[in-house]
């Protein structure tokens, strides 16, 4: 009469998974590096010439365009400066909020009704 242990089935499943994983990993190593699907650097047989200045990605602004845009920005800055208001300076209200805020927050967190 053969003894069968409970661990044989999980061990068999783990061994099967390990073999499948190893097979997939080896299949990835067997791909041809010269295939069109491979990406990365290409060996052209020559050294790159780093002394060649790259071209411009877009056309550059002329000095007239720069002056025009700077004038528009200055006008917008002055318009915004004239509309800017001052911040309220209510020290009494801010001190009251500072004194009561912590207690109100704790009451809300603890779900206690406030006075």
C-alpha positions in Angstrom: 0.0 0.0 0.0 1.6 3.3 -1.1 1.5 6.3 1.2 0.4 9.5 -0.4 1.2 12.8 1.2 -0.8 16.0 1.1 2.2 18.0 -0.1 2.7 16.1 -3.3 0.0 18.0 -5.3 1.2 21.5 -4.3 4.8 20.5 -5.0 3.8 19.1 -8.4 2.0 22.4 -9.2 5.0 24.5 -8.1 7.4 22.4 -10.2 5.2 22.7 -13.2 5.0 26.5 -12.8 8.7 26.7 -12.5 9.3 24.7 -15.6 6.9 26.8 -17.6 8.5 30.0 -16.3 12.0 28.7 -17.2 10.7 27.8 -20.7 9.3 31.3 -21.3 12.6 32.9 -20.1 14.7 30.7 -22.4 12.4 31.4 -25.4 13.1 35.1 -24.8 16.8 34.6 -24.9 16.7 32.7 -28.2 15.3 35.6 -30.2 17.5 36.9 -33.1 19.1 40.3 -32.1 19.2 41.3 -35.8 15.5 40.9 -36.2 13.4 44.0 -37.1 11.6 43.8 -33.8 14.7 44.6 -31.8 15.1 48.2 -30.9 18.0 50.2 -29.6 21.3 51.5 -31.0 22.3 50.5 -34.5 25.9 49.8 -35.5 26.5 51.8 -38.7 30.2 51.1 -38.7 31.1 54.8 -38.2 31.5 57.0 -35.2 28.9 59.8 -34.7 30.2 63.3 -35.4 29.2 65.3 -32.4 30.6 68.5 -33.9 27.7 69.0 -36.3 25.3 71.7 -34.9 21.7 70.3 -34.7 19.1 72.2 -36.7 16.4 74.4 -35.1 13.2 72.7 -34.2 11.0 75.7 -35.1 11.5 79.2 -36.5 12.9 81.7 -34.1 11.3 85.0 -33.0 12.6 88.1 -34.7 13.7 91.1 -32.6 10.6 93.0 -33.6 8.4 90.1 -32.4 10.2 90.0 -29.1 9.7 93.7 -28.6 6.0 93.5 -29.5 5.4 90.6 -27.1 7.3 92.3 -24.3 5.1 95.4 -24.8 2.0 93.3 -24.6 3.2 91.7 -21.4 4.1 95.0 -19.8 0.6 96.4 -20.7 -1.1 93.3 -19.2 1.1 93.6 -16.1 0.1 97.2 -15.5 -3.6 96.4 -16.1 -3.4 93.7 -13.5 -1.5 95.9 -11.0 -4.2 98.6 -11.2 -6.9 96.0 -10.5 -5.1 94.3 -7.6 -6.9 94.8 -4.3 -5.5 94.7 -0.9 -5.9 91.7 1.4 -8.3 92.3 4.3 -6.4 92.8 7.6 -9.0 91.7 10.2 -6.7 90.7 13.1 -9.6 90.2 15.5 -11.4 87.7 13.3 -8.2 85.8 12.6 -7.4 85.5 16.3 -11.0 84.3 17.0 -10.6 81.6 14.3 -7.2 80.6 15.7 -8.7 80.2 19.2 -11.8 78.2 18.2 -10.6 76.2 15.2 -8.8 73.4 17.0 -11.7 72.8 19.4 -14.2 72.8 16.6 -12.1 70.4 14.5 -11.7 68.0 17.4 -15.4 68.1 18.2 -16.2 67.3 14.6 -13.7 64.4 14.5 -15.0 63.0 17.8 -18.6 63.6 16.6 -19.5 65.6 19.7 -22.2 68.3 19.3 -20.8 71.8 19.7 -22.2 74.2 22.3 
